[in-house]
Amino acid sequence: MRSTRPPGSASARASEFRGRVAMQRHQIHDPFTVNPIRRSFVAVIGSVAVIYLPFRFSEAAGETVMLSIGWLAMAVLIFSAPIMVWCIGEELVHAIYRRLHPPVTDLDLPDRVIHILHRHGVRTIRAARQLDPAAFHLMANMAPRDAEAVVRALNLWYYRRWQEAGFPANGGD
């Protein structure tokens, strides 16, 4: 049955929106979308406990648990263990990349200035350092005081790394 509403009308857009919302309600939920490492770790530990602990009490208890819910624990273990390994690997790669290329969010800058830098493609401190200080003044919505704050924050960040490397602030020792 076709709609008799004009295609550009507000009621046609509303019915289209209701159709999309109804379609989204029937999608399958993924339990690992939020906190995948913690959730997969809990699933792996729980399934290993269900499989292993009953055998510690007695052979009969182990057999009973394995026949009743042990198959479910094995399935959870088979699906959760690779997810846990994959997510830990992704987190390690992300941490190494963040250590090698620190983001501009590590600078002591207001969120508005960080959003301006991101909008102009400046996501790492190295990329911000390679820009000419005058380039910050050319960015849209970047006030002169914000551009000076970016340059000051970059210099302070590099100075702190220099001190952490063992070079004292007073030049002595």
C-alpha positions as CSV (number, residue, x, y, z in Angstrom):
1,M,0.0,0.0,0.0
2,R,1.5,3.3,-1.1
3,S,1.4,6.4,1.0
4,T,-0.9,9.2,-0.2
5,R,1.2,11.8,1.5
6,P,3.4,14.2,-0.6
7,P,7.0,13.0,-0.5
8,G,8.4,16.2,1.0
9,S,5.8,16.7,3.7
10,A,6.5,16.6,7.4
11,S,4.1,13.7,7.9
12,A,5.9,11.7,5.2
13,R,9.3,12.3,6.9
14,A,7.7,11.4,10.3
15,S,6.3,8.1,9.0
16,E,9.7,7.3,7.4
17,F,11.4,8.0,10.7
18,R,9.0,5.7,12.6
19,G,9.7,3.0,10.1
20,R,13.5,3.3,10.6
21,V,13.0,3.3,14.4
22,A,10.8,0.2,14.3
23,M,13.4,-1.5,12.1
24,Q,16.2,-0.8,14.5
25,R,14.4,-2.3,17.4
26,H,14.6,-5.8,15.9
27,Q,18.3,-5.8,15.5
28,I,20.4,-8.3,17.5
29,H,22.2,-6.9,20.5
30,D,26.0,-7.3,20.7
31,P,27.1,-7.8,24.4
32,F,30.7,-6.8,23.6
33,T,30.1,-3.3,22.1
34,V,30.7,-1.6,25.5
35,N,33.7,-2.6,27.6
36,P,34.6,-5.6,25.4
37,I,37.8,-6.5,27.4
38,R,36.0,-6.6,30.8
39,R,32.9,-8.4,29.5
40,S,34.9,-11.1,27.5
41,F,37.2,-11.5,30.5
42,V,34.2,-12.1,32.8
43,A,32.7,-14.5,30.3
44,V,35.9,-16.5,30.0
45,I,36.5,-16.7,33.7
46,G,32.9,-17.6,34.4
47,S,32.8,-20.3,31.8
48,V,36.2,-21.8,32.9
49,A,34.8,-21.8,36.5
50,V,31.7,-23.6,35.4
51,I,33.7,-26.2,33.5
52,Y,36.6,-26.7,36.0
53,L,35.2,-26.2,39.5
54,P,32.6,-29.0,39.7
55,F,35.3,-31.5,38.9
56,R,37.2,-30.3,42.0
57,F,34.3,-31.4,44.2
58,S,33.6,-34.8,42.7
59,E,33.5,-36.6,39.4
60,A,29.7,-37.0,39.5
61,A,29.2,-33.2,40.1
62,G,31.5,-32.5,37.2
63,E,29.6,-34.8,34.9
64,T,26.2,-33.4,36.0
65,V,27.3,-29.8,35.4
66,M,28.9,-30.7,32.0
67,L,25.7,-32.4,30.8
68,S,23.4,-29.7,32.0
69,I,25.1,-26.4,31.4
70,G,28.7,-27.3,30.5
71,W,28.0,-27.2,26.8
72,L,26.8,-23.6,27.2
73,A,29.9,-22.7,29.1
74,M,32.0,-24.3,26.4
75,A,30.2,-22.2,23.7
76,V,30.7,-19.0,25.7
77,L,34.4,-19.9,26.1
78,I,34.8,-20.5,22.4
79,F,33.2,-17.2,21.4
80,S,34.6,-15.0,24.2
81,A,38.3,-16.0,24.3
82,P,39.1,-14.8,20.7
83,I,37.2,-11.6,21.4
84,M,39.2,-11.0,24.6
85,V,42.6,-11.7,22.8
86,W,41.6,-9.5,19.9
87,C,40.5,-6.6,22.1
88,I,43.6,-6.8,24.2
89,G,45.8,-6.7,21.1
90,E,43.9,-3.7,19.8
91,E,44.3,-1.9,23.1
92,L,48.1,-2.6,23.1
93,V,48.4,-1.3,19.5
94,H,46.4,1.8,20.4
95,A,48.6,2.4,23.5
96,I,51.8,2.1,21.5
97,Y,50.5,4.4,18.8
98,R,49.4,6.9,21.5
99,R,52.9,6.8,23.0
100,L,54.7,7.3,19.7
101,H,52.2,9.9,18.4
102,P,50.6,11.8,21.4
103,P,47.3,13.4,20.5
104,V,46.7,17.2,20.9
105,T,44.2,16.3,23.7
106,D,47.3,15.8,25.9
107,L,48.0,19.5,25.7
108,D,46.6,21.8,28.4
109,L,44.1,23.5,26.0
110,P,40.4,24.2,26.2
111,D,38.1,21.8,24.4
112,R,37.0,24.4,21.9
113,V,40.6,24.9,20.7
114,I,41.1,21.1,20.5
115,H,38.0,20.8,18.4
116,I,39.2,23.5,16.1
117,L,42.6,21.7,15.7
118,H,40.8,18.4,15.0
119,R,38.5,20.1,12.4
120,H,41.6,21.3,10.6
121,G,43.2,17.9,10.6
122,V,45.7,18.5,13.4
123,R,45.3,15.4,15.6
124,T,48.8,14.8,17.0
125,I,51.3,17.1,18.8
126,R,53.9,16.4,16.1
127,A,51.5,17.7,13.5
128,A,50.8,20.8,15.5
129,R,54.5,21.4,16.1
130,Q,55.2,21.2,12.3
131,L,52.8,24.0,11.6
132,D,54.0,27.5,11.4
133,P,52.7,29.6,14.3
134,A,51.0,31.9,11.8
135,A,49.0,28.9,10.5
136,F,47.1,28.8,13.7
137,H,45.8,32.3,13.1
138,L,44.4,31.2,9.7
139,M,42.2,28.5,11.2
140,A,38.5,29.3,11.3
141,N,37.2,30.4,14.7
142,M,40.8,30.5,16.2
143,A,41.2,33.7,18.1
144,P,44.7,35.3,18.4
145,R,44.8,34.4,22.1
146,D,43.9,30.8,21.3
147,A,46.7,30.6,18.7
148,E,49.2,31.9,21.3
149,A,47.8,29.4,23.8
150,V,48.5,26.5,21.4
151,V,52.0,27.6,20.8
152,R,52.6,28.1,24.6
153,A,51.1,24.7,25.3
154,L,53.3,23.0,22.7
155,N,56.4,24.6,24.1
156,L,55.4,23.7,27.6
157,W,54.7,20.1,26.6
158,Y,58.1,19.7,24.9
159,Y,59.9,21.4,27.8
160,R,58.3,18.9,30.3
161,R,59.4,16.0,28.1
162,W,62.9,17.5,28.0
163,Q,62.9,17.6,31.8
164,E,61.6,14.1,32.1
165,A,64.5,13.0,29.9
166,G,66.9,14.1,32.7
167,F,67.8,17.6,31.8
168,P,67.3,19.8,34.8
169,A,65.4,23.1,34.7
170,N,68.2,25.2,36.2
171,G,70.9,24.0,33.8
172,G,73.3,22.9,36.6
173,D,74.1,19.5,38.2
